[in-house]
Amino acid sequence: MKDRKILFELDLDSRASFSQISKKVGLSKEVVNYRVNSLRKRGIIADFYAVIDVIKLGFLPVRVFLRFSNTTPEIEGKISDFLVSNPNIAWIVSVQGSWDMNFIFWAENIEHFNSFWNSFLEKYRPYIEAKWISFFTKIYNFHKAFLLGRKIDEAPPLIVGGSGKPKLDATDLKILSLISSNARIPVIELAKKASVSEKVALYRLKRLIKEKAILGFKVRLNLERIGYLYYKVHLTLKNAEQKRYAQLVDYCRFHPNVAYIDELIGGADFEFELMVKSNEEFMLVFSGMRHKFPDIIKNFDILLYVKEFKLIWFPGKSG
């Protein structure tokens, strides 16, 4: 349980010092340090990352589902490698269900995505049976409360899709790029790589947080190593009054297993993602939702996310 508490605290703020974490989990700083290193060596902690509001910064997050045909494991490997190597690909995961792969592309504009998409199809069109392309408007990123089995009232979600565009210069963009894939990078190293003084690096980092370009710092886990499955659910809704829709949102927001709620143009009526210990636990959670909202849930599609190849919240990094 102590490891789970440490992981939860790192998911609340992965830049927190081991001294700060030790006070919250009831262990010494040295023990926390040892346990975190052990969790990394065992592959439970994949990395630490910053959640950056790419929508606020002016990017267009494009979500793509693919269904394959006439492929082999080698061909699918080449497709995933091609996507991982693209610096504007944010996330890639293999899927079981009605789709085979899901990825997100940080587009500068629609022309940028169209150029990428055409180059992708030029290489792999014979293997694409179907596609589904949507555009994120908001992403609710919840803290990993399933680690503790309960939501934490003082830990609100990180919501990508804020208003207002902050003015960023080359130094800001460099800092965002560096911290997006290494949330625990020391300020001295951040300053060196950004070619600024420590004072400037710290000031810029605090300003980016204050202006909500950076929303928070989290930990990426290898869910399989801790015995969890990752599900995605697409709901088709009946016509419902706004009050009932808001109650459905709240049900997900306060459920410890729900990790994300996604709002998209061209997506399902309601989309959420959750992490559970087993198929049986998933069915228990989902059945509870269906029984609570039979008047507005019309149909559903369930996907199992199998293998995550890449996750980064800022364009410019290959996998």
C-alpha positions in Angstrom: 0.0 0.0 0.0 2.9 2.4 0.6 4.1 2.0 -3.0 0.5 2.8 -4.2 0.5 6.0 -2.0 3.9 7.0 -3.4 2.6 6.5 -7.0 -0.5 8.5 -6.2 1.5 11.4 -4.8 3.7 11.3 -7.9 0.6 11.4 -10.0 -0.6 14.5 -8.1 2.7 16.2 -8.6 5.7 14.3 -10.0 8.0 17.3 -9.4 7.4 17.0 -5.7 10.5 16.4 -3.7 11.0 13.1 -1.9 10.9 15.0 1.4 7.5 16.4 0.5 6.2 12.9 -0.5 7.7 11.3 2.6 5.6 13.5 4.9 2.4 12.5 3.0 3.0 8.7 3.0 4.6 8.3 6.4 8.1 7.2 5.3 11.5 8.7 5.4 12.9 10.6 2.4 15.5 7.9 1.9 12.9 5.1 1.9 10.8 7.0 -0.7 13.9 7.5 -2.8 14.6 3.8 -2.6 11.1 2.8 -3.4 10.8 5.1 -6.4 14.1 3.8 -7.9 12.8 0.3 -7.3 9.5 1.1 -9.0 11.4 2.5 -12.0 13.8 -0.5 -12.2 10.8 -2.9 -12.1 9.2 -1.1 -15.0 6.2 0.0 -13.0 7.1 3.7 -13.5 7.6 4.3 -17.2 8.5 8.0 -16.9 7.3 11.4 -15.5 5.6 13.9 -17.8 4.0 17.4 -17.8 0.4 17.8 -18.9 0.5 20.8 -21.2 -2.6 22.5 -22.5 -1.9 22.2 -26.2 -5.3 23.5 -27.1 -4.7 26.7 -25.1 -1.4 27.0 -27.0 -3.2 26.9 -30.3 -2.7 23.3 -31.4 -5.4 21.2 -32.9 -5.5 17.7 -31.2 -6.7 15.2 -33.8 -7.8 11.8 -32.6 -7.6 8.9 -35.1 -8.9 5.3 -34.8 -7.7 2.7 -37.4 -9.0 -0.7 -38.3 -6.5 -2.8 -40.2 -6.9 -5.4 -42.9 -4.4 -7.7 -44.7 -1.7 -7.0 -42.1 0.9 -9.0 -40.3 2.6 -8.3 -36.9 5.6 -7.0 -38.9 3.5 -4.6 -40.9 1.6 -3.3 -37.8 5.0 -2.9 -36.1 6.2 -0.7 -39.1 3.0 1.4 -38.8 3.5 1.9 -35.0 7.2 2.7 -35.6 6.3 5.2 -38.3 3.9 7.0 -35.9 6.2 6.9 -32.9 9.0 8.6 -34.9 6.7 11.5 -35.9 7.4 14.4 -33.4 3.7 15.5 -33.6 2.3 12.2 -32.6 1.2 12.6 -29.0 -0.1 9.1 -28.1 -0.3 5.7 -29.7 -2.0 2.6 -28.3 -3.0 -0.8 -29.8 -6.7 -1.7 -29.3 -8.9 -4.7 -29.0 -12.5 -4.3 -30.1 -14.0 -2.5 -33.0 -10.7 -0.8 -33.8 -7.0 -1.9 -33.9 -5.1 1.3 -33.2 -5.7 4.8 -31.7 -3.4 7.8 -31.9 -3.4 11.5 -31.3 -1.7 14.1 -33.6 -0.9 17.6 -32.4 -1.6 19.6 -35.5 -0.6 23.2 -36.0 -3.7 23.6 -38.2 -5.9 21.5 -40.4 -3.5 21.7 -43.4 -0.7 20.4 -41.2 -2.7 17.3 -40.3 -3.9 16.8 -43.9 -0.2 16.8 -45.0 0.7 14.2 -42.4 -2.4 12.1 -43.2 -1.7 12.0 -46.9 1.9 10.9 -46.3 0.6 8.2 -43.9 -1.9 6.9 -46.5 0.7 7.0 -49.2 2.6 4.4 -47.2 -0.1 2.3 -45.6 -3.4 2.8 -47.4 -3.6 -0.9 -48.5 -3.7 -1.9 -44.8 -6.4 0.6 -43.6 -9.9 -0.9 -43.7 -11.6 1.9 -41.8 -10.8 5.2 -40.0 -12.5 7.5 -37.6 -11.1 11.1 -37.3 -12.2 13.5 -34.6 -11.0 16.7 -32.9 -10.6 17.2 -29.2 -12.2 20.3 -27.6 -11.5 19.2 -23.9 -9.7 16.4 -22.1 -10.4 15.9 -18.4 -7.3 14.2 -17.0 -8.1 12.8 -13.6 -5.5 11.7 -11.0 -5.1 8.0 -10.6 -7.4 7.6 -7.6 -7.9 3.9 -8.4 -4.5 3.4 -6.7 -6.2 4.3 -3.4 -9.7 3.2 -4.3 -11.2 6.6 -3.7 -11.3 10.1 -5.2 -9.5 12.9 -3.4 -11.6 16.1 -3.0 -8.6 18.3 -3.1 -7.3 16.8 -6.3 -9.4 18.3 -9.2 -8.8 17.1 -12.7 -6.4 18.7 -15.1 -8.6 20.1 -17.9 -6.9 20.5 -21.3 -8.8 23.0 -23.4 -8.5 26.3 -21.6 -9.2 29.7 -23.1 -6.7 32.5 -23.9 -3.4 32.0 -25.6 -0.3 32.9 -23.7 2.6 34.6 -25.5 5.5 32.2 -25.8 9.0 32.8 -27.1 11.7 30.3 -28.1 12.9 29.8 -24.5 9.3 29.0 -23.3 8.9 26.5 -26.1 12.2 24.9 -25.3 11.3 24.6 -21.6 7.9 23.1 -22.5 9.6 20.6 -24.8 12.1 19.5 -22.2 9.7 19.2 -19.3 6.9 17.5 -21.3 8.9 14.3 -21.4 10.9 14.7 -18.1 8.8 16.3 -15.4 11.4 15.7 -12.7 14.2 17.4 -14.6 16.2 19.6 -12.1 16.1 23.3 -12.7 19.9 23.4 -13.2 19.7 20.9 -16.0 16.6 22.6 -17.5 18.5 25.9 -17.5 21.6 24.4 -19.1 19.6 22.7 -21.9 17.5 25.9 -22.5 20.6 28.0 -22.6 19.4 30.4 -19.8 20.4 31.0 -16.1 18.8 29.0 -13.3 16.9 32.1 -12.2 15.4 32.6 -15.7 14.5 28.9 -16.0 12.7 28.9 -12.7 10.9 32.2 -13.4 9.8 30.9 -16.8 8.6 27.6 -15.4 6.6 29.3 -12.7 5.0 31.7 -15.3 4.1 28.8 -17.6 2.3 27.1 -14.6 0.6 30.3 -13.5 -0.7 31.0 -17.1 -1.8 27.3 -17.2 0.2 26.4 -20.2 1.5 23.7 -17.9 -1.4 22.1 -16.0 0.5 19.7 -13.8 3.1 17.0 -13.5 2.2 13.3 -13.6 3.6 9.8 -13.6 3.2 7.3 -16.5 2.6 3.8 -15.2 3.0 0.4 -16.9 -0.5 -0.7 -15.9 0.1 -4.4 -16.7 2.9 -4.5 -14.1 0.5 -3.4 -11.4 -2.3 -5.7 -12.6 -4.6 -3.2 -14.2 -6.6 -3.1 -17.5 -7.3 0.1 -19.5 -10.7 0.4 -21.1 -12.3 3.1 -23.3 -16.1 3.4 -23.6 -18.0 5.3 -26.2 -21.7 6.0 -25.3 -24.5 6.8 -27.7 -27.0 8.8 -25.7 -30.7 9.4 -26.0 -32.0 12.9 -25.9 -31.5 14.0 -22.4 -32.0 17.2 -20.4 -28.8 19.0 -19.4 -29.3 18.1 -15.8 -29.1 14.3 -16.5 -26.1 14.8 -18.7 -24.3 16.8 -16.0 -25.1 14.0 -13.5 -23.5 11.5 -15.9 -20.4 13.7 -16.0 -20.3 13.9 -12.3 -20.7 10.2 -11.9 -17.5 9.7 -14.0 -15.7 12.6 -12.3 -16.1 11.1 -8.9 -15.6 7.4 -9.7 -12.1 6.4 -8.6 -11.5 4.2 -11.7 -12.3 6.9 -14.3 -9.0 8.3 -15.7 -10.3 10.6 -18.5 -13.4 12.1 -20.0 -13.0 13.2 -23.6 -15.0 15.9 -25.4 -14.6 15.9 -29.2 -16.1 17.2 -32.4 -16.9 14.1 -34.4 -16.5 11.7 -31.5 -19.0 9.7 -29.6 -21.8 11.4 -27.6 -19.9 10.7 -24.4 -16.5 9.1 -24.0 -14.6 8.1 -20.9 -11.6 5.9 -20.0 -11.1 3.8 -16.9 -8.5 1.6 -15.3 -9.6 -1.6 -13.5 -8.1 -4.8 -12.0 -10.1 -7.2 -14.1 -12.8 -7.7 -16.8 -15.2 -8.5 -13.9 -14.5 -5.2 -12.2 -15.0 -3.4 -15.4 -18.4 -5.0 -15.9 -19.3 -4.2 -12.3 -18.5 -0.5 -12.9 -20.1 -0.2 -16.3 -23.2 -2.1 -15.2 -23.6 0.3 -12.3 -23.5 3.2 -14.7 -26.0 1.6 -17.1 -28.4 0.9 -14.2 -28.0 4.5 -12.9 -28.6 6.1 -16.3 -30.9 3.8 -18.3 -32.9 6.8 -19.5 -30.0 8.4 -21.4 -27.7 5.6 -22.4 -28.9 4.2 -25.7 -25.9 2.2 -26.9 -22.2 1.7 -26.3 -18.9 0.5 -27.7 -16.2 -1.0 -25.4 -12.5 -0.9 -26.3 -9.6 -2.5 -24.5 -6.3 -0.5 -24.8 -3.6 -3.1 -24.9 -0.2 -1.6 -25.4 0.8 2.1 -25.1 3.7 3.0 -27.4 4.1 6.7 -26.7 2.7 9.5 -24.5 3.8 13.1 -24.7 1.8 16.3 -24.2 3.8 18.6 -26.4 4.8 18.4 -30.1 8.4 18.0 -31.1 9.4 14.7 -29.5 9.7 11.3 -31.2 9.3 8.2 -29.2 
